[in-house]
């Protein structure tokens, strides 16, 4: 028998898949360590197997002793009944030996003889692993089986009833918050900032903004939404003029020709300042001021140009490109992720935050609705079934290969010992039953043959 060692198993796996050799070697080594370690439960099972072997062997020896005594009694003329006992004992020995051979042949060569089709488990270990993987794939990972089992479970109804309990909703909310914090922690700010900046810039460059701004401005002017902005600007301008009268007059005087007398420049500066102050005061206090009407008409015309005038729209697009191309704007876009992440992490950590409160309320509402609404239950069931079917049909080969590769990496000797420790005790009952059934069958056959012969 060729013995499979962990080193040889590792070599085969490495040759078959060089790119995965380190991972497979580590997994095989771990599997080998797990297989070669016998736990206390395994040792107890092995002791149970030994006890049952002694019982089955003792029964075989007892039947052999009975056979010898029966044959001696038959030759000594003890009576006709000894023939029946001898026939039963003889058949019992045959049955016991045959079943001993069958049970032993599963794990090793009987009496150490290399008889064909013996030591099945150690010699056929890899084939058994392949067969087991195929069996699991065909009978447990098929689409019909998955759908049938999930449909029988009624996940939608159970999930709804479970989520409707406040304690369960709190638990799910906490787990979601933990997962969200973990995901945000794993993500690198530089990567996310680059993606966000590139996405916003690409989207802005791909879509013309002039018509949209024009429609928005047109609606704002039609609704009078700009009037508060005008009121604020005019009021601030008036207050600024009141506080900076000297600056205004000095600016006017500084722009006068050098040949004009200074008193004339002063008079002109005072006049200009008074007119500006009067103008801003009237605009502030008169909602129907002509300048306000002119501003409304200007904004209305500008909104129309943004939507229909080709040159105006082109100028807006050029301005948009210049603004987006500035480093300050890109930094602002990138920094938005930092602010958003900080806000989300803070909300996820705070049990009383609006985010967690709303998530909890949504889970409770979803659970209450799903618990009683058959249509909602059907949607959940179909979604779960679809997801499960996709996984088992797409990754069936990978799932079954986990079984076959794991079995192939096990050491044959220790695999045999471990399997025998788990099922060997029950197999010894086959030997006991073979002895009993063989004896009864031998007795019946002998009795029938004597009756027919008589």
C-alpha positions as CSV (number, residue, x, y, z in Angstrom):
1,X,0.0,0.0,0.0
2,X,1.4,3.4,-1.0
3,X,1.3,5.6,2.1
4,X,0.2,9.2,1.6
5,X,2.3,11.6,3.6
6,X,1.6,15.3,4.2
7,X,4.7,16.2,2.2
8,X,3.6,14.2,-0.8
9,X,0.1,15.7,-0.7
10,X,1.7,19.1,-0.5
11,X,3.9,18.4,-3.5
12,X,1.0,17.2,-5.6
13,X,-1.0,20.3,-4.8
14,X,2.0,22.6,-5.5
15,X,2.6,21.0,-8.9
16,X,-1.1,21.3,-9.9
17,X,-1.4,24.9,-8.9
18,X,1.9,26.7,-8.5
19,X,0.2,30.1,-8.1
20,X,-1.7,28.9,-5.0
21,X,1.1,26.7,-3.6
22,X,1.8,28.6,-0.4
23,X,-1.9,28.9,0.5
24,X,-2.6,25.3,-0.3
25,X,0.5,24.1,1.6
26,X,-0.5,26.0,4.7
27,X,-4.1,24.7,4.5
28,X,-2.9,21.2,4.0
29,X,-0.5,21.4,6.9
30,X,-3.2,22.7,9.2
31,X,-5.6,20.0,8.0
32,X,-2.9,17.4,8.7
33,X,-2.3,18.7,12.2
34,X,-6.0,18.6,12.9
35,X,-6.3,15.1,11.6
36,X,-3.4,13.7,13.5
37,X,-4.5,15.1,16.9
38,X,-6.8,12.8,18.7
39,X,-9.0,14.6,21.2
40,X,-10.3,13.1,24.5
41,X,-13.5,12.2,22.8
42,X,-11.6,10.4,20.0
43,X,-9.7,8.4,22.5
44,X,-12.9,7.5,24.3
45,X,-14.4,6.3,21.0
46,X,-11.3,4.2,20.3
47,X,-11.6,2.5,23.6
48,X,-15.3,1.8,22.8
49,X,-14.2,0.3,19.5
50,X,-11.7,-2.0,21.2
51,X,-14.3,-3.1,23.7
52,X,-16.7,-4.0,20.9
53,X,-14.0,-5.8,19.0
54,X,-13.3,-7.9,22.1
55,X,-17.0,-8.6,22.4
56,X,-17.4,-9.7,18.8
57,X,-14.2,-11.8,18.9
58,X,-15.3,-13.4,22.2
59,X,-18.6,-14.3,20.6
60,X,-16.7,-15.9,17.7
61,X,-14.5,-17.9,20.1
62,X,-17.6,-19.0,22.1
63,X,-19.3,-20.3,19.0
64,X,-16.1,-22.1,18.1
65,X,-16.0,-23.7,21.5
66,X,-19.6,-24.7,21.1
67,X,-18.9,-26.2,17.7
68,X,-16.0,-28.3,19.1
69,X,-18.1,-29.5,22.1
70,X,-21.0,-30.3,19.8
71,X,-18.8,-32.3,17.4
72,X,-17.3,-34.2,20.4
73,X,-20.7,-34.9,21.8
74,X,-21.9,-36.1,18.4
75,X,-19.0,-38.5,18.1
76,X,-19.5,-39.7,21.7
77,X,-23.2,-40.5,20.9
78,X,-24.7,-37.8,23.1
79,X,-27.8,-37.6,20.8
80,X,-29.1,-36.2,17.6
81,X,-29.5,-32.7,19.0
82,X,-25.7,-32.3,18.9
83,X,-25.8,-32.3,15.1
84,X,-28.2,-29.3,15.2
85,X,-25.9,-27.4,17.6
86,X,-22.9,-28.2,15.5
87,X,-24.5,-27.0,12.3
88,X,-25.6,-23.7,14.0
89,X,-22.2,-23.1,15.5
90,X,-20.5,-23.9,12.2
91,X,-22.7,-21.4,10.3
92,X,-22.2,-18.8,13.1
93,X,-18.4,-19.1,12.7
94,X,-18.6,-18.7,9.0
95,X,-20.9,-15.6,9.4
96,X,-18.6,-14.1,12.0
97,X,-15.4,-14.7,9.9
98,X,-17.1,-13.3,6.8
99,X,-18.2,-10.1,8.5
100,X,-14.9,-9.8,10.3
101,X,-13.3,-9.8,6.8
102,X,-15.7,-7.3,5.5
103,X,-15.3,-4.9,8.4
104,X,-11.6,-5.2,8.5
105,X,-11.3,-4.8,4.7
106,X,-12.7,-1.2,5.1
107,X,-9.7,0.0,7.1
108,X,-6.8,-2.4,6.3
109,X,-5.6,-5.6,4.7
110,X,-7.0,-8.6,6.6
111,X,-4.0,-10.4,8.3
112,X,-1.7,-8.1,6.4
113,X,-2.4,-9.9,3.1
114,X,-2.6,-7.5,0.0
115,X,-5.9,-9.0,-1.1
116,X,-7.6,-7.0,-3.9
117,X,-10.3,-4.6,-2.9
118,X,-9.3,-4.4,0.8
119,X,-8.0,-1.5,2.8
120,X,-10.7,0.5,1.0
121,X,-10.5,3.7,3.0
122,X,-6.7,4.3,2.9
123,X,-6.3,3.3,-0.7
124,X,-9.5,4.9,-2.1
125,X,-9.4,8.0,0.2
126,X,-9.1,10.5,-2.7
127,X,-11.8,8.7,-4.7
128,X,-14.1,8.8,-1.7
129,X,-13.4,12.5,-1.3
130,X,-14.3,13.1,-5.0
131,X,-17.5,10.9,-4.6
132,X,-18.4,12.8,-1.5
133,X,-18.0,16.1,-3.2
134,X,-20.1,15.0,-6.1
135,X,-22.8,13.6,-3.8
136,X,-23.0,16.9,-1.9
137,X,-23.0,18.9,-5.1
138,X,-25.8,16.9,-6.7
139,X,-28.0,16.3,-3.7
140,X,-27.4,19.4,-1.5
141,X,-26.3,22.2,-3.9
142,X,-28.8,21.8,-6.7
143,X,-31.2,24.7,-7.5
144,X,-34.4,22.6,-6.8
145,X,-33.1,21.4,-3.4
146,X,-32.1,24.8,-2.3
147,X,-35.3,26.5,-3.3
148,X,-37.4,23.7,-1.7
149,X,-35.6,23.8,1.6
150,X,-35.6,27.6,1.8
151,X,-39.3,27.7,0.9
152,X,-40.1,25.2,3.6
153,X,-38.3,27.3,6.2
154,X,-40.4,30.4,5.5
155,X,-37.5,32.9,6.0
156,X,-39.7,35.9,5.3
157,X,-42.2,35.2,8.0
158,X,-39.6,34.2,10.6
159,X,-37.4,37.2,9.8
160,X,-40.3,39.6,10.1
161,X,-41.4,38.2,13.4
162,X,-37.8,38.3,14.7
163,X,-37.2,41.9,13.6
164,X,-40.5,43.0,15.1
165,X,-39.0,42.5,18.6
166,X,-37.3,45.7,19.8
167,X,-34.4,43.9,21.3
168,X,-33.6,42.2,18.0
169,X,-33.9,45.5,16.1
170,X,-31.5,47.1,18.6
171,X,-29.0,44.2,18.1
172,X,-29.2,44.5,14.3
173,X,-28.8,48.2,14.5
174,X,-25.7,47.9,16.6
175,X,-24.2,45.3,14.3
176,X,-24.9,47.4,11.3
177,X,-23.3,50.4,13.0
178,X,-20.2,48.3,13.8
179,X,-20.0,47.0,10.3
180,X,-20.3,50.6,8.9
181,X,-17.6,51.9,11.2
182,X,-15.3,49.0,10.2
183,X,-15.9,49.6,6.5
184,X,-15.2,53.3,6.9
185,X,-12.0,52.5,8.9
186,X,-10.7,50.1,6.3
187,X,-11.2,52.6,3.4
188,X,-8.2,54.8,2.8
189,X,-9.1,58.5,2.6
190,X,-6.8,59.2,-0.3
191,X,-8.4,56.5,-2.4
192,X,-12.0,57.6,-1.6
193,X,-11.2,61.3,-2.1
194,X,-9.6,60.6,-5.5
195,X,-12.7,58.5,-6.6
196,X,-15.2,61.1,-5.3
197,X,-13.3,64.0,-6.9
198,X,-12.9,62.2,-10.2
199,X,-16.6,61.2,-10.2
200,X,-17.9,64.7,-9.4
201,X,-15.6,66.3,-12.0
202,X,-16.5,63.8,-14.7
203,X,-20.2,64.1,-14.0
204,X,-20.0,67.9,-14.0
205,X,-18.0,68.0,-17.3
206,X,-20.4,65.5,-19.0
207,X,-23.5,67.6,-18.3
208,X,-24.1,71.2,-19.4
209,X,-25.1,73.3,-16.5
210,X,-26.3,76.5,-18.2
211,X,-29.9,75.4,-19.0
212,X,-30.4,74.0,-15.6
213,X,-29.2,77.1,-13.9
214,X,-31.4,79.2,-16.2
215,X,-34.5,77.2,-15.3
216,X,-33.7,77.5,-11.6
217,X,-33.1,81.2,-11.9
218,X,-36.2,81.7,-13.9
219,X,-38.3,80.0,-11.2
220,X,-36.6,81.9,-8.4
221,X,-37.3,85.2,-10.1
222,X,-40.9,84.2,-10.9
223,X,-41.5,83.2,-7.2
224,X,-39.8,86.3,-5.9
225,X,-37.2,84.2,-4.1
226,X,-34.4,86.6,-5.0
227,X,-36.0,89.6,-3.3
228,X,-34.6,88.6,0.1
229,X,-31.2,88.5,-1.4
230,X,-31.6,91.9,-2.9
231,X,-32.9,93.3,0.4
232,X,-29.9,91.9,2.2
233,X,-27.4,93.3,-0.3
234,X,-29.0,96.7,-0.4
235,X,-29.2,96.9,3.4
236,X,-25.6,95.9,3.8
237,X,-24.6,98.5,1.1
238,X,-26.5,101.2,2.9
239,X,-24.9,100.3,6.3
240,X,-21.5,100.2,4.7
241,X,-21.9,103.7,3.1
242,X,-23.0,105.1,6.5
243,X,-19.9,103.7,8.2
244,X,-17.4,104.5,5.4
245,X,-18.5,108.0,4.1
246,X,-14.9,109.3,4.3
247,X,-13.6,106.4,2.2
248,X,-16.2,107.0,-0.5
249,X,-15.5,110.7,-0.7
250,X,-11.7,110.2,-0.7
251,X,-12.1,107.7,-3.6
252,X,-14.1,110.2,-5.6
253,X,-11.6,113.0,-4.9
254,X,-8.7,110.8,-5.7
255,X,-10.0,110.1,-9.1
256,X,-10.6,113.8,-10.0
257,X,-8.3,115.5,-12.6
258,X,-5.3,117.3,-11.1
259,X,-6.2,120.6,-12.6
260,X,-9.6,120.9,-10.7
261,X,-9.6,122.9,-7.4
262,X,-9.7,120.8,-4.3
263,X,-12.9,122.4,-3.0
264,X,-14.6,121.4,-6.2
265,X,-13.4,117.9,-5.8
266,X,-14.7,117.9,-2.2
267,X,-18.1,119.1,-3.3
268,X,-18.2,116.5,-6.0
269,X,-17.3,113.8,-3.5
270,X,-19.9,114.9,-1.1
271,X,-22.5,115.0,-3.8
272,X,-21.7,111.5,-5.1
273,X,-21.8,110.1,-1.6
274,X,-25.2,111.7,-0.9
275,X,-26.6,110.3,-4.2
276,X,-25.3,106.8,-3.4
277,X,-26.7,106.9,0.1
278,X,-30.0,108.2,-1.2
279,X,-30.2,105.5,-3.9
280,X,-29.4,102.7,-1.5
281,X,-31.9,104.1,1.1
282,X,-34.7,104.3,-1.5
283,X,-34.0,100.8,-2.8
284,X,-34.0,99.5,0.7
285,X,-37.3,101.2,1.7
286,X,-39.2,101.0,-1.6
287,X,-40.1,97.5,-2.8
288,X,-41.3,99.1,-6.1
289,X,-38.2,101.0,-6.8
290,X,-37.4,101.2,-10.5
291,X,-33.9,99.7,-9.9
292,X,-35.5,96.6,-8.4
293,X,-37.7,96.3,-11.5
294,X,-34.7,96.7,-13.7
295,X,-32.9,94.0,-11.7
296,X,-35.8,91.6,-12.1
297,X,-35.8,92.2,-15.9
298,X,-32.1,91.6,-16.0
299,X,-32.3,88.3,-14.1
300,X,-35.3,87.2,-16.3
301,X,-33.4,88.0,-19.5
302,X,-30.2,86.3,-18.1
303,X,-32.2,83.2,-17.2
304,X,-33.5,83.0,-20.8
305,X,-30.1,83.5,-22.2
306,X,-28.7,80.6,-20.1
307,X,-31.4,78.4,-21.6
308,X,-31.4,79.5,-25.2
309,X,-28.4,81.7,-26.1
310,X,-25.6,79.7,-27.5
311,X,-22.8,82.2,-26.6
312,X,-24.0,82.6,-23.0
313,X,-24.2,78.9,-22.5
314,X,-20.7,78.4,-24.0
315,X,-19.3,81.1,-21.7
316,X,-20.9,79.4,-18.7
317,X,-19.3,76.1,-19.7
318,X,-15.9,77.7,-20.0
319,X,-16.3,79.2,-16.6
320,X,-17.3,75.9,-15.2
321,X,-14.2,74.2,-16.6
322,X,-12.0,76.9,-15.2
323,X,-13.6,76.6,-11.7
324,X,-13.4,72.8,-11.6
325,X,-9.8,72.9,-12.8
326,X,-8.6,75.0,-9.9
327,X,-6.7,73.1,-7.2
328,X,-8.7,74.8,-4.4
329,X,-12.0,73.4,-5.8
330,X,-10.5,69.9,-6.2
331,X,-9.3,70.1,-2.6
332,X,-12.7,71.2,-1.5
333,X,-14.4,68.3,-3.3
334,X,-11.9,65.8,-1.9
335,X,-12.2,67.2,1.7
336,X,-16.0,66.6,1.5
337,X,-15.3,62.8,2.0
338,X,-13.5,63.5,5.3
339,X,-16.4,65.6,6.6
340,X,-19.0,63.0,5.5
341,X,-17.0,60.1,7.0
342,X,-16.5,61.8,10.3
343,X,-20.2,62.6,10.4
344,X,-21.3,59.0,9.6
345,X,-18.8,57.5,12.1
346,X,-20.0,59.9,14.8
347,X,-23.6,59.0,14.1
348,X,-22.9,55.3,14.0
349,X,-21.2,55.4,17.4
350,X,-23.9,57.5,19.1
351,X,-26.8,55.2,20.2
352,X,-29.1,58.2,20.3
353,X,-28.1,59.7,16.9
354,X,-30.7,60.3,14.2
355,X,-29.1,57.8,12.0
356,X,-29.4,54.9,14.4
357,X,-32.8,56.0,15.5
358,X,-34.1,56.0,12.0
359,X,-32.5,52.6,11.2
360,X,-34.0,51.1,14.3
361,X,-37.4,52.4,13.4
362,X,-37.1,51.2,9.8
363,X,-36.2,47.7,11.0
364,X,-39.1,47.6,13.4
365,X,-41.5,48.8,10.7
366,X,-40.1,46.3,8.2
367,X,-40.4,43.4,10.7
368,X,-43.9,44.3,11.7
369,X,-45.0,44.6,8.0
370,X,-43.2,41.4,6.9
371,X,-44.6,39.4,9.8
372,X,-48.2,39.8,8.6
373,X,-47.9,40.8,4.9
374,X,-47.7,37.7,2.7
375,X,-46.6,39.8,-0.3
376,X,-43.6,41.2,1.7
377,X,-42.8,37.7,2.9
378,X,-42.9,36.4,-0.7
379,X,-40.5,39.1,-1.7
380,X,-38.0,38.3,1.0
381,X,-38.3,34.6,0.3
382,X,-37.7,35.1,-3.4
383,X,-34.8,37.4,-2.8
384,X,-33.2,34.9,-0.4
385,X,-33.8,32.0,-2.7
386,X,-32.4,33.9,-5.6
387,X,-29.3,34.8,-3.7
388,X,-28.7,31.3,-2.4
389,X,-29.3,29.7,-5.8
390,X,-26.9,32.1,-7.4
391,X,-24.2,31.3,-4.8
392,X,-24.6,27.5,-5.1
393,X,-24.9,27.4,-8.9
394,X,-22.0,29.8,-9.4
395,X,-19.6,28.5,-6.8
396,X,-20.7,24.8,-6.7
397,X,-17.4,23.6,-8.0
398,X,-15.5,25.7,-5.5
399,X,-17.6,24.4,-2.6
400,X,-17.3,20.8,-3.6
401,X,-13.6,21.2,-4.3
402,X,-13.2,22.3,-0.7
403,X,-14.4,18.8,0.3
404,X,-12.3,16.9,-2.3
405,X,-9.1,19.0,-1.7
406,X,-9.4,18.7,2.1
407,X,-9.9,14.9,1.9
408,X,-7.0,14.6,-0.5
409,X,-4.7,16.5,1.9
410,X,-5.4,14.1,4.8
411,X,-2.9,11.5,5.8
412,X,-4.3,8.1,4.9
413,X,-3.2,6.2,8.1
414,X,-4.5,8.8,10.5
415,X,-7.7,9.3,8.4
416,X,-8.4,5.6,8.7
417,X,-7.8,5.6,12.4
418,X,-10.0,8.6,12.9
419,X,-12.9,7.3,10.8
420,X,-12.6,3.9,12.5
421,X,-12.8,5.6,15.9
422,X,-16.1,7.3,14.8
423,X,-17.9,4.4,13.2
424,X,-15.9,1.3,14.2
425,X,-18.0,0.5,17.2
426,X,-21.2,0.3,15.2
427,X,-19.4,-1.8,12.6
428,X,-18.5,-4.4,15.2
429,X,-22.3,-5.0,15.6
430,X,-22.2,-6.3,12.1
431,X,-19.8,-9.0,13.2
432,X,-22.0,-9.8,16.2
433,X,-25.1,-9.9,14.0
434,X,-23.3,-12.0,11.5
435,X,-22.5,-14.6,14.2
436,X,-26.1,-14.7,15.5
437,X,-27.8,-14.6,12.1
438,X,-25.3,-17.1,10.6
439,X,-26.0,-19.5,13.5
440,X,-29.8,-19.2,13.0
441,X,-29.5,-19.6,9.3
442,X,-27.3,-22.6,9.6
443,X,-29.7,-24.2,12.1
444,X,-32.6,-23.6,9.8
445,X,-30.8,-24.9,6.7
446,X,-29.7,-28.1,8.6
447,X,-33.2,-28.6,10.0
448,X,-34.8,-28.2,6.6
449,X,-32.3,-30.5,4.9
450,X,-32.8,-33.2,7.5
451,X,-36.6,-32.9,7.2
452,X,-36.5,-33.2,3.4
453,X,-34.0,-36.0,3.6
454,X,-36.1,-37.9,6.0
